[in-house]
Amino acid sequence: MNMMDGATQASMSAACLAGARKRYGRVEALAGFDLALIRGEVLALLGANGAGKSTAIGLMLGLIAPDAGQVELFGLAPQSLAARRRIGVMLQSAALPDTSTVGELLEATRAYYSAPLSITECESLAGLQGLSKRRYGKLSGGQQRRVQFALAICGDPQLLFLDEPTTGLDIEARQQIWLAIKQLRARGVAVLLTTHYLEEAEALADRVVVIDRGRSIAEGSVDVIRAKVSGQRIRCRSRLDIAVVLGWPGVVQATREGEYLVLRVDDAVRALPPLLAADPALSDLEISRAGLADAFLAITRESNEELRA
């Protein structure tokens, strides 16, 4: 039975990092990092700049080699042609010829694969209808990002790497990409997503891994990660001093977002009366449960405090 479970798990595996270590001089980018991605799931890899996300992706793409540990794509070395033909990649930047049309770029990229998606399907998934004859250099930044997404999926990949895919997109275009990612996942595609838009991870991810200083510090579903932060979130337009608010019972955290005061509290019902009494002129009051952003900040803060202790 165990052998069958192991075989099933191996057949479902799309990517695996096991005890991966990578150092650049004195900087340890990955410190025994483990990551497993199975088919038909969206995994969000979250971490601050410099946490190790790019290094982990570079290892899985075969762009760099680990100092120690193992890296596999579909049970193969990531540098192997058989593995590379089964993946699609969208990085934060791409050097594409400005004079080529969208249609020419798609045709050229599709030629690398034996059974690519049709141009029509690529354009539909990426929201590029009507742009096939436009030159890449004449497109807006958001349109260029959609072209890069189309190029990443045109080979009909089984594993898709999306590094900050919706940066620079408006809300409508972002939702188009979200819908495409969900459709690809329904087909059994494994998706590794990095994003600074935590609402994006909340909307798409089946599983979240939080990385900090090259180590995994939290892993689980969005609900599991969010459950690590108790209480609720209050957001309002107010000039109250943070130091004063932090002294109130039940206030776990207080921060500012421009003119807005953001509180994490144990119980919003208990926190509201002193808040309203202290600032009767406050406006734009919102109350919600703690989100993934709150959990991410709390988890990374606890990790930093442990390292300093």
C-alpha positions in Angstrom: 0.0 0.0 0.0 2.8 2.4 0.9 4.5 1.6 -2.4 1.3 2.4 -4.3 1.0 5.7 -2.4 4.6 6.6 -3.2 4.1 5.8 -6.9 0.9 7.8 -7.0 2.6 10.7 -5.3 5.6 10.5 -7.7 3.2 10.5 -10.7 1.5 13.6 -9.4 4.8 15.5 -8.6 5.5 18.4 -10.9 8.5 20.0 -9.0 10.5 19.3 -6.0 13.2 21.0 -4.0 14.7 18.9 -1.2 17.2 20.4 1.3 18.2 22.9 -1.3 21.1 25.2 -0.3 22.6 28.1 -2.3 25.1 30.7 -1.2 26.3 33.8 -2.9 29.5 34.7 -1.1 28.5 35.4 2.5 24.8 35.5 1.8 22.9 32.2 2.2 20.1 32.6 -0.2 18.6 29.1 0.5 19.2 27.3 3.7 17.9 23.7 3.3 14.7 24.8 1.6 12.1 22.2 0.8 9.2 22.7 -1.7 6.9 20.2 -3.5 4.4 21.1 -6.1 1.8 18.7 -7.4 -0.3 18.8 -10.6 -3.5 20.6 -10.5 -2.6 23.0 -7.7 -1.7 26.7 -7.5 1.1 27.2 -4.9 1.9 30.8 -3.9 5.5 31.3 -2.8 5.5 34.4 -0.6 8.3 36.3 0.9 9.9 39.7 1.1 12.5 40.9 -1.4 15.7 38.9 -0.7 13.9 36.1 1.0 15.0 33.5 -1.5 12.1 33.2 -4.0 14.1 34.1 -7.1 16.8 31.6 -6.1 14.3 28.8 -5.6 12.8 29.5 -9.0 16.2 29.7 -10.6 17.0 26.3 -9.3 13.8 24.8 -10.6 14.4 26.3 -14.0 17.9 24.9 -14.1 19.4 28.4 -14.4 21.6 27.9 -11.4 22.8 24.8 -9.6 22.3 24.1 -5.9 25.3 23.9 -3.5 23.5 21.0 -1.9 20.2 19.2 -2.0 18.1 17.9 -4.9 16.0 19.6 -7.6 13.6 17.8 -9.9 11.0 18.6 -12.4 8.7 15.6 -13.1 11.4 13.4 -11.6 14.0 14.7 -14.1 16.9 17.1 -13.9 15.5 20.6 -14.6 18.1 21.2 -17.3 16.9 18.2 -19.3 15.1 18.9 -22.6 12.3 16.5 -21.7 11.5 18.5 -18.5 11.9 21.9 -20.1 9.4 21.1 -22.8 6.7 20.5 -20.2 7.0 23.9 -18.5 6.0 27.5 -19.2 7.7 30.5 -17.6 6.7 34.1 -17.1 9.3 36.2 -15.3 9.1 39.7 -14.0 10.8 41.1 -17.1 11.2 39.8 -20.7 13.4 41.0 -23.6 11.2 40.6 -26.7 11.8 42.2 -30.1 9.8 45.5 -30.3 9.3 45.1 -34.1 7.7 41.7 -34.0 3.9 41.5 -33.9 2.0 39.6 -31.3 1.1 36.9 -33.8 4.7 36.5 -34.9 5.8 36.1 -31.3 3.2 33.4 -30.6 4.0 31.5 -33.8 7.7 31.6 -33.1 7.3 30.3 -29.5 4.7 27.7 -30.4 7.2 26.2 -32.9 9.3 24.9 -30.0 6.6 22.6 -28.8 5.1 19.4 -30.4 1.5 20.0 -29.3 1.1 23.7 -28.5 -2.2 25.5 -27.9 -3.8 27.2 -30.8 -3.1 30.9 -31.3 -6.8 31.5 -30.8 -6.8 29.8 -27.4 -3.6 31.6 -26.3 -5.2 35.0 -27.3 -8.4 34.1 -25.5 -6.8 33.0 -22.3 -4.5 36.0 -22.2 -7.1 38.5 -23.4 -5.3 39.5 -26.5 -8.1 39.3 -29.1 -7.6 41.9 -31.8 -3.9 42.5 -31.1 -2.3 39.8 -33.2 -1.1 42.4 -35.9 0.1 45.0 -33.3 3.9 45.3 -32.9 5.1 44.4 -29.4 6.9 47.7 -28.9 3.7 49.7 -29.6 1.7 47.9 -26.9 1.0 49.4 -23.4 2.9 47.9 -20.5 -0.2 45.9 -19.4 -0.7 44.6 -22.9 2.9 43.5 -23.0 2.5 41.6 -19.8 -0.5 39.8 -21.3 1.6 38.8 -24.3 4.3 37.4 -21.9 1.6 35.4 -20.2 0.4 34.1 -23.6 3.9 33.0 -24.5 4.3 31.2 -21.2 1.2 29.1 -21.8 1.3 28.6 -25.6 3.3 25.3 -25.3 0.4 23.8 -23.2 2.6 23.4 -20.2 2.1 20.9 -17.3 3.9 23.2 -15.0 3.7 27.0 -15.1 6.0 29.5 -13.3 4.4 32.9 -12.8 6.7 35.5 -11.2 4.6 38.6 -10.4 2.4 38.0 -13.4 -0.1 40.8 -12.9 2.2 43.7 -12.1 1.2 46.7 -14.1 -2.2 45.3 -15.0 -5.5 47.1 -14.4 -8.2 45.4 -12.5 -10.0 44.0 -15.5 -6.8 42.6 -17.1 -5.8 41.1 -13.7 -9.1 39.3 -13.4 -8.7 38.0 -16.9 -5.3 36.4 -15.9 -6.9 35.1 -12.7 -9.6 33.4 -14.7 -7.0 31.9 -17.1 -5.0 30.5 -14.2 -8.1 28.9 -12.7 -8.9 27.3 -16.1 -5.4 26.0 -16.4 -5.4 24.5 -12.9 -8.7 22.8 -13.8 -6.9 21.1 -16.6 -4.3 19.7 -14.2 -1.6 22.3 -14.7 0.6 22.9 -11.7 1.2 26.7 -11.1 3.9 28.2 -9.0 3.0 31.8 -8.3 4.9 34.6 -6.7 3.1 37.9 -6.1 3.2 41.0 -4.0 -0.5 41.3 -4.3 -1.6 39.2 -1.3 -5.2 39.3 -2.4 -4.0 37.6 -5.6 -2.7 34.7 -3.5 -5.8 34.7 -1.5 -8.0 34.4 -4.6 -5.9 31.8 -6.4 -3.7 29.6 -4.2 -4.6 26.1 -3.0 -1.5 26.3 -0.8 0.9 29.0 0.5 4.5 28.7 1.4 6.1 31.6 3.2 9.9 31.9 2.8 12.2 34.0 4.9 16.0 34.1 4.8 16.0 31.0 2.6 13.8 28.9 4.9 10.2 27.9 4.9 8.6 29.4 7.9 4.9 28.6 7.2 3.0 26.3 4.9 -0.6 25.4 4.4 -3.9 26.5 2.8 -4.8 30.2 2.8 -7.2 29.5 5.7 -4.5 27.7 7.6 -2.1 30.6 7.2 -4.7 33.1 8.0 -5.7 31.2 11.2 -2.2 31.9 12.5 -3.5 35.5 13.1 -6.4 35.7 15.5 -9.0 38.5 15.6 -10.3 41.0 13.2 -9.1 44.0 11.2 -10.4 47.6 11.6 -9.6 50.2 9.0 -10.7 53.8 9.1 -9.7 57.3 8.2 -8.4 58.8 11.5 -5.6 61.0 12.8 -5.3 59.1 16.1 -1.8 58.5 17.3 -0.6 54.9 16.9 1.1 54.9 20.3 -2.1 55.8 22.0 -4.2 53.2 20.2 -1.6 50.5 21.0 -2.3 51.0 24.7 -5.9 50.0 24.4 -7.0 46.6 25.6 -7.4 44.1 22.8 -5.4 46.0 20.2 -2.8 43.6 18.9 -1.3 45.8 16.2 -1.7 49.3 14.8 -0.3 50.6 11.6 -0.9 53.4 9.1 -1.7 53.3 5.4 -1.6 57.0 4.4 -4.5 58.7 6.1 -5.9 55.4 7.3 -5.5 53.8 10.6 -5.4 50.0 10.5 -5.9 47.9 13.6 -5.7 44.2 14.3 -7.8 43.5 17.3 -9.0 40.5 19.4 -12.6 41.6 19.2 -14.0 44.4 17.1 -17.1 44.8 19.2 -14.9 45.5 22.2 -12.5 47.8 20.3 -15.1 50.0 18.6 -16.4 52.0 21.6 -13.0 53.4 22.6 -12.1 54.1 19.0 -15.3 56.0 18.3 -15.0 57.9 21.6 -11.4 58.9 21.0 -12.2 60.2 17.4 -15.8 61.0 16.8 -14.8 62.4 13.4 -13.3 59.2 12.0 -14.7 58.1 8.7 -14.6 55.2 6.1 -14.8 52.6 8.8 -14.3 49.0 7.6 -14.3 45.8 9.7 -13.1 42.5 8.4 -11.5 39.3 9.5 -7.7 39.1 9.5 -6.5 38.5 5.9 -3.5 36.8 4.3 -1.6 40.1 4.4 -2.0 40.3 8.2 -0.9 36.7 8.6 2.1 37.2 6.3 3.3 40.3 8.2 2.8 38.5 11.6 4.6 35.3 10.5 7.6 37.1 9.1 7.8 39.4 12.1 7.8 36.4 14.5 10.6 34.8 12.4 12.7 37.9 12.6 12.2 38.1 16.4 13.2 34.5 16.8 16.4 35.1 14.8 17.3 38.2 16.9 16.6 36.3 20.2 
